[in-house]
């Protein structure tokens, strides 16, 4: 199941949760998510910080899950 861009979700049911995580990360970092979905007008710093924050959070969730804590 393809979505906009080149990334395909391994678990398509996670799309809503990932969107929510992106919005929360953007709000916390003070980054404005483009309404039209086009990130070309954002700086590399903005998109990189957003992606890095999301990755860090996903790793934390995986570590908690692997250790039995949730």
N, CA, C and O atoms as a CHARMM CRD file, in Angstrom:
* protein
*
  280
    1    1 UNK  N      0.85400  -1.18200   0.00000 PROA 1      0.00000
    2    1 UNK  CA     0.00000   0.00000   0.00000 PROA 1      0.00000
    3    1 UNK  C      0.89500   1.23800   0.00000 PROA 1      0.00000
    4    1 UNK  O      1.54600   1.51600   1.00700 PROA 1      0.00000
    5    2 UNK  N      0.94300   1.96300  -1.06300 PROA 2      0.00000
    6    2 UNK  CA     1.79600   3.14200  -1.19400 PROA 2      0.00000
    7    2 UNK  C      1.09800   4.36100  -0.63300 PROA 2      0.00000
    8    2 UNK  O     -0.12700   4.47400  -0.68100 PROA 2      0.00000
    9    3 UNK  N      1.88800   5.26300  -0.10500 PROA 3      0.00000
   10    3 UNK  CA     1.38600   6.54400   0.36400 PROA 3      0.00000
   11    3 UNK  C      2.19500   7.62900  -0.31700 PROA 3      0.00000
   12    3 UNK  O      3.12500   7.33400  -1.06800 PROA 3      0.00000
   13    4 UNK  N      1.85200   8.87500  -0.06600 PROA 4      0.00000
   14    4 UNK  CA     2.60700   9.93700  -0.72200 PROA 4      0.00000
   15    4 UNK  C      4.07600   9.83900  -0.32900 PROA 4      0.00000
   16    4 UNK  O      4.38300   9.52600   0.82100 PROA 4      0.00000
   17    5 UNK  N      4.95800  10.09300  -1.23100 PROA 5      0.00000
   18    5 UNK  CA     6.38100   9.93500  -0.98300 PROA 5      0.00000
   19    5 UNK  C      6.82000   8.52300  -1.30900 PROA 5      0.00000
   20    5 UNK  O      6.08200   7.76800  -1.94200 PROA 5      0.00000
   21    6 UNK  N      8.00800   8.16400  -0.88300 PROA 6      0.00000
   22    6 UNK  CA     8.53900   6.85300  -1.22700 PROA 6      0.00000
   23    6 UNK  C      8.49200   5.86800  -0.07200 PROA 6      0.00000
   24    6 UNK  O      8.91500   4.72200  -0.22700 PROA 6      0.00000
   25    7 UNK  N      7.98900   6.28600   1.08100 PROA 7      0.00000
   26    7 UNK  CA     7.96200   5.39600   2.24000 PROA 7      0.00000
   27    7 UNK  C      6.68300   4.57800   2.27200 PROA 7      0.00000
   28    7 UNK  O      5.58100   5.10900   2.13400 PROA 7      0.00000
   29    8 UNK  N      6.85100   3.28200   2.45800 PROA 8      0.00000
   30    8 UNK  CA     5.71900   2.38700   2.62000 PROA 8      0.00000
   31    8 UNK  C      5.70200   1.88500   4.05000 PROA 8      0.00000
   32    8 UNK  O      6.74000   1.49300   4.58300 PROA 8      0.00000
   33    9 UNK  N      4.53700   1.89200   4.67600 PROA 9      0.00000
   34    9 UNK  CA     4.42100   1.41900   6.04100 PROA 9      0.00000
   35    9 UNK  C      4.41400  -0.09900   6.07400 PROA 9      0.00000
   36    9 UNK  O      3.73200  -0.74500   5.27800 PROA 9      0.00000
   37   10 UNK  N      5.17300  -0.66000   6.99400 PROA 10     0.00000
   38   10 UNK  CA     5.16800  -2.10300   7.19500 PROA 10     0.00000
   39   10 UNK  C      3.84200  -2.51000   7.81800 PROA 10     0.00000
   40   10 UNK  O      3.28700  -3.55900   7.49200 PROA 10     0.00000
   41   11 UNK  N      3.33600  -1.66400   8.72500 PROA 11     0.00000
   42   11 UNK  CA     2.05100  -1.89500   9.38600 PROA 11     0.00000
   43   11 UNK  C      1.14700  -0.71300   9.04500 PROA 11     0.00000
   44   11 UNK  O      1.17500   0.30200   9.74100 PROA 11     0.00000
   45   12 UNK  N      0.35000  -0.82700   7.98800 PROA 12     0.00000
   46   12 UNK  CA    -0.48500   0.30200   7.55300 PROA 12     0.00000
   47   12 UNK  C     -1.41600   0.83900   8.63400 PROA 12     0.00000
   48   12 UNK  O     -1.78500   2.01200   8.59700 PROA 12     0.00000
   49   13 UNK  N     -1.80100   0.00500   9.59200 PROA 13     0.00000
   50   13 UNK  CA    -2.68000   0.44600  10.66100 PROA 13     0.00000
   51   13 UNK  C     -2.00900   1.46800  11.58300 PROA 13     0.00000
   52   13 UNK  O     -2.69100   2.12700  12.36800 PROA 13     0.00000
   53   14 UNK  N     -0.70000   1.60500  11.49900 PROA 14     0.00000
   54   14 UNK  CA     0.04200   2.53500  12.34700 PROA 14     0.00000
   55   14 UNK  C      0.04600   3.95300  11.78600 PROA 14     0.00000
   56   14 UNK  O      0.57400   4.86100  12.42700 PROA 14     0.00000
   57   15 UNK  N     -0.52500   4.16000  10.61700 PROA 15     0.00000
   58   15 UNK  CA    -0.46600   5.46600   9.95200 PROA 15     0.00000
   59   15 UNK  C     -0.99200   6.59400  10.83500 PROA 15     0.00000
   60   15 UNK  O     -0.35900   7.64400  10.94600 PROA 15     0.00000
   61   16 UNK  N     -2.14100   6.38100  11.45900 PROA 16     0.00000
   62   16 UNK  CA    -2.73100   7.42100  12.30300 PROA 16     0.00000
   63   16 UNK  C     -1.82600   7.74900  13.48700 PROA 16     0.00000
   64   16 UNK  O     -1.62000   8.92000  13.80700 PROA 16     0.00000
   65   17 UNK  N     -1.29000   6.72200  14.13600 PROA 17     0.00000
   66   17 UNK  CA    -0.41200   6.94000  15.28500 PROA 17     0.00000
   67   17 UNK  C      0.85900   7.67500  14.87200 PROA 17     0.00000
   68   17 UNK  O      1.33900   8.54000  15.60500 PROA 17     0.00000
   69   18 UNK  N      1.40400   7.34200  13.71300 PROA 18     0.00000
   70   18 UNK  CA     2.60900   8.02000  13.23900 PROA 18     0.00000
   71   18 UNK  C      2.32700   9.48200  12.88800 PROA 18     0.00000
   72   18 UNK  O      3.14900  10.35800  13.15700 PROA 18     0.00000
   73   19 UNK  N      1.16100   9.74300  12.28800 PROA 19     0.00000
   74   19 UNK  CA     0.77100  11.12700  11.99200 PROA 19     0.00000
   75   19 UNK  C      0.66000  11.93200  13.27900 PROA 19     0.00000
   76   19 UNK  O      1.11600  13.07300  13.34600 PROA 19     0.00000
   77   20 UNK  N      0.05300  11.33400  14.30100 PROA 20     0.00000
   78   20 UNK  CA    -0.09600  12.00800  15.59500 PROA 20     0.00000
   79   20 UNK  C      1.26900  12.28800  16.20600 PROA 20     0.00000
   80   20 UNK  O      1.50400  13.36900  16.74700 PROA 20     0.00000
   81   21 UNK  N      2.17100  11.30600  16.12000 PROA 21     0.00000
   82   21 UNK  CA     3.51300  11.49600  16.65800 PROA 21     0.00000
   83   21 UNK  C      4.22600  12.63400  15.92800 PROA 21     0.00000
   84   21 UNK  O      4.92400  13.43400  16.55100 PROA 21     0.00000
   85   22 UNK  N      4.05000  12.70600  14.60800 PROA 22     0.00000
   86   22 UNK  CA     4.66400  13.78000  13.82100 PROA 22     0.00000
   87   22 UNK  C      4.14100  15.14400  14.25900 PROA 22     0.00000
   88   22 UNK  O      4.91200  16.09200  14.40900 PROA 22     0.00000
   89   23 UNK  N      2.83100  15.23900  14.46400 PROA 23     0.00000
   90   23 UNK  CA     2.23100  16.50500  14.88300 PROA 23     0.00000
   91   23 UNK  C      2.71900  16.91900  16.26700 PROA 23     0.00000
   92   23 UNK  O      3.02100  18.09100  16.49400 PROA 23     0.00000
   93   24 UNK  N      2.79700  15.96000  17.19700 PROA 24     0.00000
   94   24 UNK  CA     3.28900  16.24800  18.54100 PROA 24     0.00000
   95   24 UNK  C      4.73900  16.68800  18.50800 PROA 24     0.00000
   96   24 UNK  O      5.12000  17.63100  19.20200 PROA 24     0.00000
   97   25 UNK  N      5.55200  16.01500  17.70700 PROA 25     0.00000
   98   25 UNK  CA     6.96500  16.37100  17.59700 PROA 25     0.00000
   99   25 UNK  C      7.11600  17.77700  17.02000 PROA 25     0.00000
  100   25 UNK  O      7.91400  18.57300  17.51600 PROA 25     0.00000
  101   26 UNK  N      6.36300  18.07500  15.99200 PROA 26     0.00000
  102   26 UNK  CA     6.43500  19.40000  15.37400 PROA 26     0.00000
  103   26 UNK  C      6.04200  20.48500  16.36200 PROA 26     0.00000
  104   26 UNK  O      6.68300  21.53400  16.43000 PROA 26     0.00000
  105   27 UNK  N      4.99500  20.23300  17.12200 PROA 27     0.00000
  106   27 UNK  CA     4.55400  21.21700  18.10300 PROA 27     0.00000
  107   27 UNK  C      5.62600  21.43600  19.16900 PROA 27     0.00000
  108   27 UNK  O      5.92000  22.57300  19.53600 PROA 27     0.00000
  109   28 UNK  N      6.20200  20.34900  19.66000 PROA 28     0.00000
  110   28 UNK  CA     7.23100  20.45200  20.69200 PROA 28     0.00000
  111   28 UNK  C      8.47600  21.18500  20.18400 PROA 28     0.00000
  112   28 UNK  O      9.11000  21.93800  20.92400 PROA 28     0.00000
  113   29 UNK  N      8.81500  20.95200  18.91400 PROA 29     0.00000
  114   29 UNK  CA    10.01100  21.57700  18.33800 PROA 29     0.00000
  115   29 UNK  C      9.73900  22.96000  17.75700 PROA 29     0.00000
  116   29 UNK  O     10.67400  23.67300  17.39200 PROA 29     0.00000
  117   30 UNK  N      8.47200  23.34400  17.66900 PROA 30     0.00000
  118   30 UNK  CA     8.12800  24.64300  17.09700 PROA 30     0.00000
  119   30 UNK  C      8.25500  24.67500  15.58300 PROA 30     0.00000
  120   30 UNK  O      8.52500  25.72500  15.00000 PROA 30     0.00000
  121   31 UNK  N      8.05800  23.52200  14.94600 PROA 31     0.00000
  122   31 UNK  CA     8.15300  23.40100  13.49300 PROA 31     0.00000
  123   31 UNK  C      6.74200  23.35200  12.92500 PROA 31     0.00000
  124   31 UNK  O      5.89500  22.61300  13.42500 PROA 31     0.00000
  125   32 UNK  N      6.49100  24.12900  11.89200 PROA 32     0.00000
  126   32 UNK  CA     5.17900  24.15700  11.25000 PROA 32     0.00000
  127   32 UNK  C      5.10200  23.09200  10.16100 PROA 32     0.00000
  128   32 UNK  O      5.87800  23.12100   9.20600 PROA 32     0.00000
  129   33 UNK  N      4.16500  22.14900  10.30200 PROA 33     0.00000
  130   33 UNK  CA     3.95000  21.11000   9.29100 PROA 33     0.00000
  131   33 UNK  C      3.17100  21.73200   8.13500 PROA 33     0.00000
  132   33 UNK  O      2.12500  22.33900   8.36700 PROA 33     0.00000
  133   34 UNK  N      3.64900  21.59800   6.89600 PROA 34     0.00000
  134   34 UNK  CA     2.92200  22.16600   5.75700 PROA 34     0.00000
  135   34 UNK  C      1.56900  21.48700   5.55400 PROA 34     0.00000
  136   34 UNK  O      1.48400  20.26000   5.52300 PROA 34     0.00000
  137   35 UNK  N      0.52600  22.28100   5.41900 PROA 35     0.00000
  138   35 UNK  CA    -0.82800  21.75600   5.24900 PROA 35     0.00000
  139   35 UNK  C     -0.97700  20.96600   3.95200 PROA 35     0.00000
  140   35 UNK  O     -1.76100  20.01900   3.88500 PROA 35     0.00000
  141   36 UNK  N     -0.22300  21.35700   2.92300 PROA 36     0.00000
  142   36 UNK  CA    -0.34900  20.67900   1.63200 PROA 36     0.00000
  143   36 UNK  C      0.53700  19.43900   1.51900 PROA 36     0.00000
  144   36 UNK  O      0.51500  18.75100   0.49800 PROA 36     0.00000
  145   37 UNK  N      1.31800  19.15100   2.56600 PROA 37     0.00000
  146   37 UNK  CA     2.16600  17.97100   2.56000 PROA 37     0.00000
  147   37 UNK  C      3.48500  18.14100   1.82700 PROA 37     0.00000
  148   37 UNK  O      4.27800  17.20200   1.75400 PROA 37     0.00000
  149   38 UNK  N      3.73200  19.33800   1.27800 PROA 38     0.00000
  150   38 UNK  CA     4.97600  19.59700   0.54300 PROA 38     0.00000
  151   38 UNK  C      6.01400  20.15900   1.50500 PROA 38     0.00000
  152   38 UNK  O      5.83500  21.24900   2.05000 PROA 38     0.00000
  153   39 UNK  N      7.08900  19.42300   1.71200 PROA 39     0.00000
  154   39 UNK  CA     8.12600  19.82400   2.66500 PROA 39     0.00000
  155   39 UNK  C      9.27100  20.59100   2.00600 PROA 39     0.00000
  156   39 UNK  O     10.24800  20.92800   2.67600 PROA 39     0.00000
  157   40 UNK  N      9.16800  20.87300   0.70600 PROA 40     0.00000
  158   40 UNK  CA    10.23900  21.52200  -0.03000 PROA 40     0.00000
  159   40 UNK  C     10.57500  22.92600   0.43100 PROA 40     0.00000
  160   40 UNK  O     11.67600  23.41400   0.17900 PROA 40     0.00000
  161   41 UNK  N      9.64700  23.57900   1.09800 PROA 41     0.00000
  162   41 UNK  CA     9.90500  24.93800   1.58300 PROA 41     0.00000
  163   41 UNK  C     10.46400  24.96400   2.99200 PROA 41     0.00000
  164   41 UNK  O     10.73600  26.03500   3.53300 PROA 41     0.00000
  165   42 UNK  N     10.63900  23.79700   3.58900 PROA 42     0.00000
  166   42 UNK  CA    11.20800  23.72700   4.94200 PROA 42     0.00000
  167   42 UNK  C     12.72200  23.60000   4.83500 PROA 42     0.00000
  168   42 UNK  O     13.24400  23.10000   3.83900 PROA 42     0.00000
  169   43 UNK  N     13.41500  24.05300   5.86200 PROA 43     0.00000
  170   43 UNK  CA    14.87400  23.93600   5.86000 PROA 43     0.00000
  171   43 UNK  C     15.27400  22.50600   6.20500 PROA 43     0.00000
  172   43 UNK  O     14.49700  21.75300   6.79100 PROA 43     0.00000
  173   44 UNK  N     16.48200  22.15300   5.83700 PROA 44     0.00000
  174   44 UNK  CA    17.01700  20.83400   6.18300 PROA 44     0.00000
  175   44 UNK  C     17.08200  20.67400   7.69000 PROA 44     0.00000
  176   44 UNK  O     16.86600  19.58200   8.21600 PROA 44     0.00000
  177   45 UNK  N     17.37700  21.75100   8.37500 PROA 45     0.00000
  178   45 UNK  CA    17.44500  21.71500   9.83800 PROA 45     0.00000
  179   45 UNK  C     16.08400  21.36500  10.43900 PROA 45     0.00000
  180   45 UNK  O     16.00100  20.56200  11.36900 PROA 45     0.00000
  181   46 UNK  N     15.01200  21.97000   9.90500 PROA 46     0.00000
  182   46 UNK  CA    13.67000  21.70300  10.41100 PROA 46     0.00000
  183   46 UNK  C     13.26000  20.25300  10.17300 PROA 46     0.00000
  184   46 UNK  O     12.80300  19.57000  11.09000 PROA 46     0.00000
  185   47 UNK  N     13.42600  19.79300   8.94700 PROA 47     0.00000
  186   47 UNK  CA    13.01100  18.41900   8.63400 PROA 47     0.00000
  187   47 UNK  C     13.90100  17.40300   9.34400 PROA 47     0.00000
  188   47 UNK  O     13.42700  16.35500   9.78300 PROA 47     0.00000
  189   48 UNK  N     15.18500  17.71400   9.45500 PROA 48     0.00000
  190   48 UNK  CA    16.10800  16.81100  10.15200 PROA 48     0.00000
  191   48 UNK  C     15.80500  16.70900  11.63100 PROA 48     0.00000
  192   48 UNK  O     15.84600  15.62000  12.20400 PROA 48     0.00000
  193   49 UNK  N     15.49700  17.84700  12.25900 PROA 49     0.00000
  194   49 UNK  CA    15.17800  17.80700  13.68600 PROA 49     0.00000
  195   49 UNK  C     13.87500  17.06400  13.92100 PROA 49     0.00000
  196   49 UNK  O     13.73900  16.34200  14.90900 PROA 49     0.00000
  197   50 UNK  N     12.92800  17.23600  13.03100 PROA 50     0.00000
  198   50 UNK  CA    11.65100  16.53200  13.14800 PROA 50     0.00000
  199   50 UNK  C     11.85500  15.02100  12.99000 PROA 50     0.00000
  200   50 UNK  O     11.35700  14.23600  13.79800 PROA 50     0.00000
  201   51 UNK  N     12.58000  14.62200  11.96200 PROA 51     0.00000
  202   51 UNK  CA    12.85000  13.20200  11.74900 PROA 51     0.00000
  203   51 UNK  C     13.66500  12.59100  12.87200 PROA 51     0.00000
  204   51 UNK  O     13.40600  11.46200  13.29000 PROA 51     0.00000
  205   52 UNK  N     14.64000  13.32400  13.35800 PROA 52     0.00000
  206   52 UNK  CA    15.46800  12.83200  14.45900 PROA 52     0.00000
  207   52 UNK  C     14.67600  12.64600  15.73800 PROA 52     0.00000
  208   52 UNK  O     14.85800  11.66400  16.45700 PROA 52     0.00000
  209   53 UNK  N     13.79700  13.59800  16.01600 PROA 53     0.00000
  210   53 UNK  CA    12.95500  13.52100  17.21000 PROA 53     0.00000
  211   53 UNK  C     12.03500  12.31000  17.12700 PROA 53     0.00000
  212   53 UNK  O     11.89400  11.56800  18.09900 PROA 53     0.00000
  213   54 UNK  N     11.41100  12.10900  15.97200 PROA 54     0.00000
  214   54 UNK  CA    10.50200  10.97800  15.78700 PROA 54     0.00000
  215   54 UNK  C     11.26600   9.66100  15.92600 PROA 54     0.00000
  216   54 UNK  O     10.78400   8.73300  16.57700 PROA 54     0.00000
  217   55 UNK  N     12.43800   9.57100  15.32600 PROA 55     0.00000
  218   55 UNK  CA    13.25500   8.35800  15.43300 PROA 55     0.00000
  219   55 UNK  C     13.62400   8.07500  16.87500 PROA 55     0.00000
  220   55 UNK  O     13.53500   6.93400  17.32600 PROA 55     0.00000
  221   56 UNK  N     14.03800   9.10500  17.60400 PROA 56     0.00000
  222   56 UNK  CA    14.39800   8.94900  19.01200 PROA 56     0.00000
  223   56 UNK  C     13.20600   8.42300  19.80500 PROA 56     0.00000
  224   56 UNK  O     13.35800   7.53200  20.64100 PROA 56     0.00000
  225   57 UNK  N     12.03900   8.96300  19.55100 PROA 57     0.00000
  226   57 UNK  CA    10.82900   8.54600  20.25900 PROA 57     0.00000
  227   57 UNK  C     10.46000   7.09400  19.90300 PROA 57     0.00000
  228   57 UNK  O     10.07900   6.32400  20.78500 PROA 57     0.00000
  229   58 UNK  N     10.57000   6.72000  18.63200 PROA 58     0.00000
  230   58 UNK  CA    10.27500   5.34900  18.22400 PROA 58     0.00000
  231   58 UNK  C     11.24000   4.35200  18.87400 PROA 58     0.00000
  232   58 UNK  O     10.83100   3.25900  19.26500 PROA 58     0.00000
  233   59 UNK  N     12.50100   4.72100  18.98900 PROA 59     0.00000
  234   59 UNK  CA    13.48600   3.85400  19.64200 PROA 59     0.00000
  235   59 UNK  C     13.12700   3.69900  21.12100 PROA 59     0.00000
  236   59 UNK  O     13.20700   2.59700  21.66400 PROA 59     0.00000
  237   60 UNK  N     12.73100   4.79500  21.77700 PROA 60     0.00000
  238   60 UNK  CA    12.32700   4.71600  23.18300 PROA 60     0.00000
  239   60 UNK  C     11.13800   3.77100  23.35800 PROA 60     0.00000
  240   60 UNK  O     11.12000   2.95600  24.28000 PROA 60     0.00000
  241   61 UNK  N     10.14400   3.88200  22.46800 PROA 61     0.00000
  242   61 UNK  CA     8.96800   3.01600  22.54200 PROA 61     0.00000
  243   61 UNK  C      9.36200   1.55600  22.34000 PROA 61     0.00000
  244   61 UNK  O      8.85800   0.67700  23.03900 PROA 61     0.00000
  245   62 UNK  N     10.25400   1.29000  21.39400 PROA 62     0.00000
  246   62 UNK  CA    10.69900  -0.08300  21.14700 PROA 62     0.00000
  247   62 UNK  C     11.46100  -0.64000  22.34600 PROA 62     0.00000
  248   62 UNK  O     11.27400  -1.79800  22.71800 PROA 62     0.00000
  249   63 UNK  N     12.31500   0.17700  22.94700 PROA 63     0.00000
  250   63 UNK  CA    13.07700  -0.27300  24.10200 PROA 63     0.00000
  251   63 UNK  C     12.13200  -0.60000  25.26100 PROA 63     0.00000
  252   63 UNK  O     12.31300  -1.60500  25.94900 PROA 63     0.00000
  253   64 UNK  N     11.13400   0.24100  25.47400 PROA 64     0.00000
  254   64 UNK  CA    10.16100  -0.01300  26.54100 PROA 64     0.00000
  255   64 UNK  C      9.40000  -1.30700  26.27000 PROA 64     0.00000
  256   64 UNK  O      9.17200  -2.10900  27.17600 PROA 64     0.00000
  257   65 UNK  N      9.01600  -1.49400  25.02500 PROA 65     0.00000
  258   65 UNK  CA     8.27500  -2.69900  24.66000 PROA 65     0.00000
  259   65 UNK  C      9.12900  -3.94900  24.85000 PROA 65     0.00000
  260   65 UNK  O      8.64100  -4.97700  25.32000 PROA 65     0.00000
  261   66 UNK  N     10.39000  -3.85600  24.48400 PROA 66     0.00000
  262   66 UNK  CA    11.28500  -5.00300  24.58200 PROA 66     0.00000
  263   66 UNK  C     11.60300  -5.34100  26.04100 PROA 66     0.00000
  264   66 UNK  O     11.87000  -6.49700  26.37200 PROA 66     0.00000
  265   67 UNK  N     11.57400  -4.34400  26.89400 PROA 67     0.00000
  266   67 UNK  CA    11.88800  -4.59200  28.30200 PROA 67     0.00000
  267   67 UNK  C     10.64200  -4.97000  29.10200 PROA 67     0.00000
  268   67 UNK  O     10.72800  -5.24400  30.29800 PROA 67     0.00000
  269   68 UNK  N      9.48300  -4.98200  28.43800 PROA 68     0.00000
  270   68 UNK  CA     8.25500  -5.37200  29.12700 PROA 68     0.00000
  271   68 UNK  C      7.51100  -4.21600  29.75900 PROA 68     0.00000
  272   68 UNK  O      6.42400  -4.41300  30.30200 PROA 68     0.00000
  273   69 UNK  N      8.06000  -3.02000  29.70400 PROA 69     0.00000
  274   69 UNK  CA     7.40200  -1.83000  30.27300 PROA 69     0.00000
  275   69 UNK  C      6.58100  -1.16900  29.19200 PROA 69     0.00000
  276   69 UNK  O      7.01100  -1.09600  28.04100 PROA 69     0.00000
  277   70 UNK  N      5.40600  -0.68700  29.54600 PROA 70     0.00000
  278   70 UNK  CA     4.60400   0.04300  28.59300 PROA 70     0.00000
  279   70 UNK  C      3.86800   1.10900  29.24900 PROA 70     0.00000
  280   70 UNK  O      3.12800   1.84200  28.59400 PROA 70     0.00000
